[in-house]
Amino acid sequence: MGLIKYFLIVVIIMGHYNCSSQQDNKLKNIKKTKYSSGVQIIDLKSEYRNKTTRFIAYLPDDLKNGDRFPVLYLLHGAFDDFQSWDKNGRQKILKLVNQNRMIIITPDGESLGWYLNSPLARSNQIDSYIIKELIPYVNNQLYPEIVTGKQGIMGLSMGGHGALTLAIKHSGVFQSASSMSGILDITNHPLQWDIKLLLGDYLNNKKLWDGYSACQLLSMTPQSIYHLPILFTTGAKDQFAIQDNRKFFQLIKKFYPEKIYQSISNNGNTEINLSTIKTPYYIYLEYPNADHTWEFWLSQLPHHVFWHRHFLSD
């Protein structure tokens, strides 16, 4: 795959990452498929959520017969919906699906749905929706002729929580997982973001909360990530996510120290040849000047997408 720059930390200080590459040359005189390139807004009736849901799919240009692509599920954060990535980064996403030749899908996880199955809110069965309805629909009904069957999952903030908890809970469904500014231990936030409306109060429902905390899930089932490459990044100024991410890193270090790729240099810059690293492995990146902002997430997006592509390639 060539060299890509990572600025890594164990607590490693990093600078800004910028990923760029040339788009593929336009193919001429090719036989098109029945599928449309670009942006598609799609409705899906959900039995688990008792309503018709919507998601956006981004397909590469110049589709031709025989093309097959991995799928990357890109989850939104709290107080947003399936359109938030599109509103903030449509052109960047379109460029990335062409550069990396993959399909990106942005599901709806509700404004404060936390990508979990709630025993209190009957329509908030988002875990089951994604695993049992959305992914089978994409692979078997929507794009059966152009997907490879390999899929990754990533997200920001609440979506970073969703990406890692779903990947850990449903071992083998995803071939890669990553998080940007993820809320990786919801048990640290018992009074925030209406989580208690979905799981009840923490003190009386600890088992439920632990079952949807990336940190607690990793503590209980470390074997679930043995074959799962994980990348997680955050900003050192992020008061919401920094402690959760450092805790998650320490847990991985405890269970799989040999699988952590880590390097420190005087300027914080390290070149990694992805093709030479034994997989799976786990990378934590912390940016000293970054906060919980769209500026940070959009700067991270190319980095994460390229990383997923490495593990989703045939």
N, C-alpha and C positions, 0 to 999 in steps of 0.2 A: 504493500500500500504506500510505500514511500515514507518519508519523514514528516512528522508533524510536531510542532513545538508544544510542549506542555510545561506549565510553570507549576511544579508540584510542591506540596508541603506535607510534612508529618505534623509539625506546624511549620510549613514552608511559606515564605513570603513571596507573593507573585505580583506580576504586573498585568497589564491588559493583554488579552489574547485576541488576535485577529486572524481569522481563517479566510483565505481567499483562493480561488482557483478559476481557471477559464471554463466557461460553459462549453458543453459538447457542441461540435459543429453541427449545423442543421443537416439532417439527412434528406436527400432528395430522391424522388421517384420511388418511394417505398409504398408498400401496400398497407393502408391504415387498418386498424382494428375497429370494432364497433364501439369501443370505449372512447370517451372524450378526454382530451388533455385539459390541464388547468384546474380551475376551482369549481367544485360541485357541492351544492347544499342538498343534503339528503334527509328524508324523513324515515323514521323507523318506529313502528308501533311496538311498544314495550309492555309485555305482560307484567314484568317485575315492577315497573314504575307506574303502571296503570295509566299510560298516556302515550301520545305520539311524541317521540324525541327527535331532535335534529342534530346533525353533525356535519362538519365540512371535510371534504376529501380533496387533497391536492395531488394531481397526477402529472407525471413528466410530459414534456412535449414529444412530438414525433413518435407516438406509439405505433408499433408495427406488429404484425403477427409473429408470435414466438416470444415476444417480450414478457418477462416475468419479473416482478419486483417484490422486495420485502416491504412490510408495512410498519411504520413507526406511529404509535399512538402518543399524541402530544396533549397533555392534560393542563387545564387552566387552573388558576388560583381562586382564592376566596373572593367573594363579591363580584365575580365575573361569570361568564358563560362560554359556550362553545365558539362564540364569535370573537372573543377577546384577542386571541392570537391573530386572527385575520385582521382585526381593526388596527392592531399595533405593528404587524409585521408581514402582511400579505406578500409583498414583493420579495422580501427576504426568504420566506418559505418557498415561494415558487422557484426562486433561484436555487435553493438548496435541493429541492426534489429533482431538478434537472442535473445539477452537479453530481449528486449522489445516486441518481437513478433509483428512487424509491417512492413509495406512496406515503404521504403523511395524513393522518386523520386526527381531527380535534373533536373529541366527544364532549357532550354536556354533562357536567358533574354537579349541577345546581350551584347556586350562589354560595351555599354553606352545606353542601351535601357530604363532603369529606370522603367520597368514594368508598362508602361502607354500606353494609346492610344494617339498617336501624330496626331494633325491636319496638321502637316507639312511634316511628313515622313510617307507615305502611308503604308509602310511595317512594321512600328513600332506600331503595334496594339497588344501589348503584354498583356495588361489587358484582352482584349476580348479573346485572344488566350488561356490564362490560365483558365479563368472562363467558356468560352463557347465551347472550343475545347478540351483542354488537360484533364480537370477533367472529363467531360462526356465520353471521350474516355477511360480513365483508368477505370472508374466505370462500363461502359456499354458495352465496346467492348474488352478491353485488359484483364481485370481481373474480369469479372462480378461474377464469382463463388467464389472468395476468398476475396473480400473486404466487409467491413461492411457498407460502405457508410459514415462513419465518417472520417473527414480529418482535419489536422492541417497544418499550414504554418509557416515557419521560414526562416531566412536568415541572411547574414552578410553584413554590410555596405549598398551598394545599394540594396542588397537583404533584409536587415532588413527593409529598407524603403518600398520595394515592399511587404513584408509580412504584415506589419501593414496597409499600405494603401489599399491593396486588401481586407484584412479582414474587415476594417472599411467601405469601399465603398460597399462591397457585404455582407451585414449583413446576417448571417445565413448559409452562404456557409461553413465556417470553424468553428469548435468547439473549437479551440485554436489557438493562434498566439504568436509568439515570435521573438525577434530581438536581434542580437549581433552587437554592434557598428553601429547601424542603423543611416542613415542620415534621421532623422525624421521630419525635416522642410526644404524642398528644397528652401523655400523662403529666407532662410538665406544664400543661395549659388547661387545667380543669375548669377554669371560669371564663375562658376566652372563646370567641368565635362560635358560640352557640353549640359547641360539641355536646354539651350535657342535654340538649333537647333531643339529640339522636341516641345517646347512650345512657342517659340518666346521670345522676351525680356520681362523681368519681369514687368517693369513699364507699358507696354502697354497690358499685358496679365495676370494681377493679378488673375483674376477669374480662368483661366486655371491652373496656378501654385498652387493656394490654393486648387484646386480640386485634386491635387496629393501630397499634403503635409500632413503627418500624424498628425502633430500638428494642422494645419488649419482645416482638416476634423473633428478632435475631437472637436475643438471649435465650428464648425458649426452644427455637428450632434452627440452630446454626447450620445444620446440614442442608437446609433448604436453599442456601446460596452457594453451595459448593461448586455448582456448574453454572453459576450466574455472574457474568461480569457486571460490575457496578461502578459507575462514575457519579460522584456527588460533589457539588461545588457551592460555595456560598461566599458572602462578603463578611469581613471581620467586623464591620460596622452594623451588621444586621442583628438588631436586638431581638428579633423574633426567632431566628433560626440558628444563630451561631452556636449556642450551647448544645442544641439537639444534634447538629452535625458533628461537633467534636466528640460527643458521646457515642454516636454511631461509629465514628472512626476508631475510637478506643475499643469498642466491642469487636470490630473486624480484626483489629490488631491482636486482640486477645485470642480469638478463635483461629484465625488464619494468618499469622504473621508472615508465613512464607509466601503468601499469595498477594501481598501488598507490594506494588511497584513504587519504590520511593527513591528519591535522589535529591540532593541539595547541592547547589553551587553558589558561589559568592554573590552572583547577580540574580539568583532565583530562576534562571533559565536552564531548561534541560531539553535535549532532543531525544525523542523516543522513537525507535523504529517499531511500529506496531506489529510488523510481520515477524519479528524475532522474539516477542514476548509470549511466554507460555500462558495460555488462557485456561480458566478464567482468572482474572485479577481485579483488584479493587484500587481505585484511585480517588483520593480526596484532594480537592484544590480549594484554597482559601485566598481570597483577594483582599489585601489590606485596606483598600479605599472604597470598596464596594458596599452597597446597602441593599435594601429590599425594594428594588426599583426596576421598572421596565428597561431603563438604560442598561443595567447589568444583565438582565435576562436576554435581551436582544443581542448583546455582545457575546453571550455564551452560546446562543443557539447554533451557530455554525460549528463550533467546537464539539458540542454534544452530538449533533446529527452525523458529523464525520466519524465520530467514535462509534456510534451505533452501526453505521454502515460497515465498518470493519468486521463486526461480529455477525452481521446479518447477510454478508456476502456468501454466495455459494462456493 
